[in-house]
Amino acid sequence: MIGRLSVLIGAVAAGFALASLFPELPQRMRTAAGLSPDSASRAQAPAESGKSSAEAGAGPQGVVRLSEDEAKSAGVESAAAQAGAIVRRIVVPGAIIPQADRIAHVAVRVWGTVAELRKKVGDPVAANEVLAVLESREFADAKSEYLAARLANELQQDLFEREKALWDKKISTEQQFLRARNQAANAKMRNDITRQKLFALGLTETEIANLPNESEAFLRRQEVRSPIAGRVVDRKVDLGAVVGRDDLETELFVVADLDAVWVDLAISPADLPLIREGQPVSITTRDIAAKVEGEIVFIGPMLDKGSRSAHAVAQIANHDGMWRPGSFVTAAIAIEERPVALAVPTSAVQNIGAATIVFVAIPGGFQKRQVTLGQSDERAAEVLSGLRPGEMIAVANTFLLKAELLKALAED
């Protein structure tokens, strides 16, 4: 008697909680749960209502009457029971960091001033796109020196070809031929040296080739380009700032490609023998409802001196930019996977007393089915008996169906 009274009290309390949390529940479920205004009058005068508990939502033999529209409105979803896998996982803390090969620090060592800033923090950039323009006397000197050396080299090569032709015809002397050859070699060497200096200053092959066609004012200007595609995550200079003072490198921008990021994981020494590269990892965080799948790509060979934990890195996709570097996350590393003949989502399983049940879809509703479970993880549970592969079961919001049965027990 006391146990029956406890069930009644718990059922009524659950009914009121569901009424406040789910005001959109269909009228039939609210009526069966004792939540509608006329439920009290029906409970006091069942003969006048003319409706049985089965008509109100909970039928005989643990059947919950629910149409497809009502199930959809209440968020009760169904899926077929099928084979699955039970996975053993290790849960470890981690932090999102940029990939080392997907981040670029754009810097210059040339003394000059910032004449233009074409990108700001957050802007997307393409590979080789101009980020800023500098004005520098050093650039002007280096470009002028190259243009002079290039012109001298072309002239000396022409003179050498002329002297060589005369020498071949025995018209010119050997001394004149050797002098022309030596001058041509020196001019070519000078041209190559000044060209390499421009490469060292950051000019590209195309930019150097276009120098003879540029205006004189362009000689003191130099475009600073992004080496990779991504987004500007930091800009460290302002318009008119002086860079390259005392021949020191000045960082202008930080560009990062965050379409894929790393997760820096801390692994305890006890778990380290179970971790290997290529293992799947599920990344979650309290700040984001979604989760993302990745895999271990690196395991550090040394332990951290302070925390005495091992360092591992997982790679995850981040095309929508949801996973921001610096965020703390939780990683579930799958270390063992055992296939089972039949598994159901943990959300499909409910307990009523000592019985473990699922709700099997039938025409016009759902019927409780007692099952025996085997091993389980946080996602799925193995079914040993009570259910057949292919049967449709409720897999979401099954606690609403459980509440229906409890209300029927209380009313009986």
N, C-alpha and C positions, 0 to 999 in steps of 0.2 A: 504493500500500500504506500509506504514511504517512498519507495523507488518510483512508483507511478506518479505520485504527487510531484517529485523532483523533475521528472520528464515534462509534466504539464507546465510547471513554473518556467523551466528553461525554454520551452517552446513558445510560450506567450511572450517572454522577454525577447527572444530572437525575432518574433513577428514584428514587434514594435521597432526594433533596430532596423529591420529590413524596410519598414515603411518609411523611415526617415532617410535611409541611404539610397533607396531606389524608388523615388516617387513615380517613375515612369512604368513600374510593374503593371502588367495587364490586370484588368479588374478581376479576372477569374482567380489569378494567383493571390491577389490581395484578399479576396473573399475567403479563399481556402486557408490563408494564413491568419484569419481573424483580424484583418486590418481595416476593412471597410466599415463605414458607420453603421450598417445594418447587421454586422456580424454578431453583435451582442444580443440583438433581438432575436436572431435566428437561433442562437445558442439557448436562449431562454424559452423559445416556443418553436421547437423543431417541427411540430405537427403543422403549424400554420405556414411555415416556409414551403413545405412540400418538396424540399430538395435534400437529397442524401449527400453524404460526404463525398461519394464518388463523383456526383454531378458537380460538386464545388471545386474539384481539382484533384483530390486524392482518391483513387479507386481501390477496390479490393486487391489483395495480394501485392501490395506495394506499388500500385500503378499510379502515376501522376498524369492526369489528363491535361494535355497542353497542345494546342494547335501549332502549326508551323509559324504562323504570324506571331502568336504569343511567345513562342520560344525565341524568335528573332528579336522581338521587342525587349525581352528580358536578358538578351545576350547569351542564351544557352546554345552552344555550338556542338555539332556532332562530327565524328570522324570514325573511320573503320579501324577496328583493332587489327594489328598486324605485327609481323616480326620486327624486332628492334635490337638494340644493343644497350648494355649496362656499362657505363664508363666510370672508371675510378679516376678521380682528379685530385690534384694538389692545388690548394688556393694560396697564392702569395701576393704580396703588395708590389706595386710598380708605379712608374711615372712615365708620361708621354714625353718623348724627346724627338727632335728632328733627326732625320737620317744624315749621317756624316757626309755622304756623297751627294746629298741634295740640298746643301746649304753653301752659299758663296759669300765671302767677305770681300767687297769691292773696295780696293784701296789704291792710292797713288803715292809715289815718293818724289814727284817733281814739285818744285816750288812754284806756286801760282795762286790764283784766286778763283773762286767759284762764280762763273759768269751766268750760268743757267742751271736751274733745277727742274727737270722734266717729270720726276716721279716723287710721290709722297708715300708715307707709310700706308700700307694696305693696297696699293695699286698693283694690278697684275702686270707682269713684264714678260716679254718673249726673249728667247736667247739672242744675244747680240743687239738688243734694243738699247737706245741711248738713255742713260739715267741722268747725266749732267754734262755740262760743258765747262771746261777750265780755260783760263787765259794764263799763259806762262811764257816768260822770256826764254826759259830753257827749251821749251818746245820750239819756239821760233828759231833759236840758234841751231838746234839739232836738224830741223827740217831744211833750213837754209844751207847748212853744211852738206847735207845729203844732195840737195839739188845742184850745188856747185860741183860736188864730186861726180855726180851722175853726168853732168854736162862735159866735164873734163875727161871722163872715161870714154864717152862717145867720140869725142874729138881725137883722143890718142889712139883709139882702136881704128878709126878711119886712116890716120897717118901711118899706123903700122901696116895696114893692108896695102896702102900705096907704096911704102918702102919695100914691102915683101914682093910686090909685083915687079918693081924695078930691079930688085936683087935677083929675082928669078930670070930676068931678061939680061942680066949682067950689065945693067946700066948704072946702078947705084953701087957704092962701095960696101964692103962688109961692115965697116965701122958705122956707117949710117944705118944699116939694117939692124945691127945689134943695139944701137942707141934707141931706135924707134921701138924695138921689141921690149927693151927695159922700161921705157917710159909708159908703154901700154900696160905692162904688168903692174907697175906701181899705181897707175890710175885705176885699174880694176880692183886692186887691193883696197885702195882708199874708198872706192865706191861701196865695196862690200862691208867695210868697217862702219861707215856712216849709216848704211842700211840696217845693219844689225843693232846699232844704237837706237834706231827708231823702234825696232821690235822690242828692245828692252824697256822702252818708255811706254809700251802698250799699244802701238799702232799695229794694225792688221795688214796683211798682204794687199788687200784691196785699197786701203787708205794710202799706203805708200805708192801704189801704182797710180793713184789719182792725184798725187801731189803736183805734178807738173801742170795740171789743168786747173788748179785751185787759185783763187785770188790771193793777193799779197796779204790781206787782212786775215785770211784763214790760217796763216802760218803760226800765229800766236795762240790759236784756239785748238783745243783737243777734246774730242767726245769721249766720255767715260761710258762704257757699255757693260751690260750684264752678261756674265759668262753662261748663265743657265736661265731656263724659263721658270717662273714661279711668281711669288709675291714679295713686295718690299716689306720686310718685317722690322726694319730699323733704318733711320736716316740720321747720320751723325754730324752733318754740316748744314749751315744756313747759307743763303745767298750772300755773296761777297766775302765769305770766310776765306782766310789764308790757309793753304794746305802745304804740306811738305816742308815745314820749317826745320832748319838745322839738319836737312837731309834725312828726316825721319818719316817713316811711312804713316800716312793719314788714311784711316778707314772712313769711307764716305757712306756706303750703304751695306746692309745685310739683306741678301735675297735668299729665300727658302722655297723649295718645292715641297709642299705639304700634302700632295696627293697620296703619299704613303709615308707613314711615320714609324718610329720605333717605340717599343715599350721596354724601359729599363726595369728588369725584374731582380728582386733580392731573393735568393734561394738559400735555405738553410743547409748546412753541411750534411744533415741527416737525409734530406731529400735529394741532394745533388746526384747520388748514384742512379736515381730514377729518371733524371732529366737527360734528354738527348736532342740534338738538332733535328728539326723536321717535325717535332711533336705539335699537334694542334693546341691552340690556346684560345679561350674565350675571355674577352676583355669587357668588364662592366665598371660602372661608377655610379655613385649615388646621385650625381648631378644630371645624368643622362639615362632616360628610360631604356634606350636601345642598347644592344650589345653588338660586338663585332668579333669575327673569327680571324685568327692569324696563326702563325707558326713560329717556333723557335728557330732563329737563324744564327745565333752565336752563344757560346757558353764560355765564360772567362776561365782561364786556367789557374787563377789565383783568388784567394779569399781577401775580403776587405779587412784591413787591420783593425778598424774601429768596431764594425758590426759583426765581424767574423762570418759574414754571409758571402755566398758566391754571386757573381754578376752574370746575368743572362739577358739576351736581347730577343724580343719577338717583333715581327714585322706585321703591320696591319694596314689595310686600305683606309684612305681618308679623303675620298673624292669630294664629299660634301663639307669638309672642313670641320666636322663635328668634334674630332679628337684634337684638342689644342695642346701643343707642347707646354709642359709645366703642370698639367693636370695629374692628380693622383688617381690611380685606378686599382682594380682588383683583377687578378689574372687566375683563371682556372685552367691548369695544365692537365690534359688528358694523358695519363701514364699507363692505363690499361683499359682495353675494350673487350667485352665478352658478348658475343651475339646470343640472343635468346629467341625462342620460337614464337613467343607472343609477349608483347609489352604494351602498356597503356601510359599515357601522360600522367604524372602525379596529380595534376589538376582534376583528373577524372575520378580519383579515388576518394571516398568518404567513409567515415566510421560512424556506425550507430551502435552504441553499446560496445559489445565485444566483437561485433560483426564488421568485416570490411566489405564494402559494396561498390559497385559501379551502376550507372543507370543506362540500360539498354533501350535503344529507340524502338518503339512499337507504333503501329498505326494509332494516331490520336494522342501520343504522349510518350512517357518513358516508364520503364519498369525496373525496380531495383533488382540487382543480381549479386548474390554473395559470391565472393571470389577468394582464392587463396593466393597470396603474393609470395614471391621469392626475393631475390636481391633487387635493390633499387639504387638510384642516384637522385640528384636534385631535379632531374628532368623526367625520368621514366621509371616504371616499376614492372618487374617481370610477373606475369600471370601464370600460375601453375595449374589452376583448375577454376572452373566456373564460367569460362568464357571461351568462345570459339573464334578463330581467325576470320575476319571479314564482317563480324557483327558490328553494327553501328552503335556507338556509345556517346554519351554526353562528355565533352572534354573541357568545357568552359562554363563558369558560373554554376557548377553542380551543387554548390552549397544552397542555392535556391530550391533545387529539387529536394534536397535533404530537408529543408525547412518545411516543404509541403507535407512530407511524410510525418514529421514531428507534429505538425498541426492536426493531421488526421488521427494520430495516436492520442493527442490531448483531447480531441472532441469525442473520441470513442469512450 
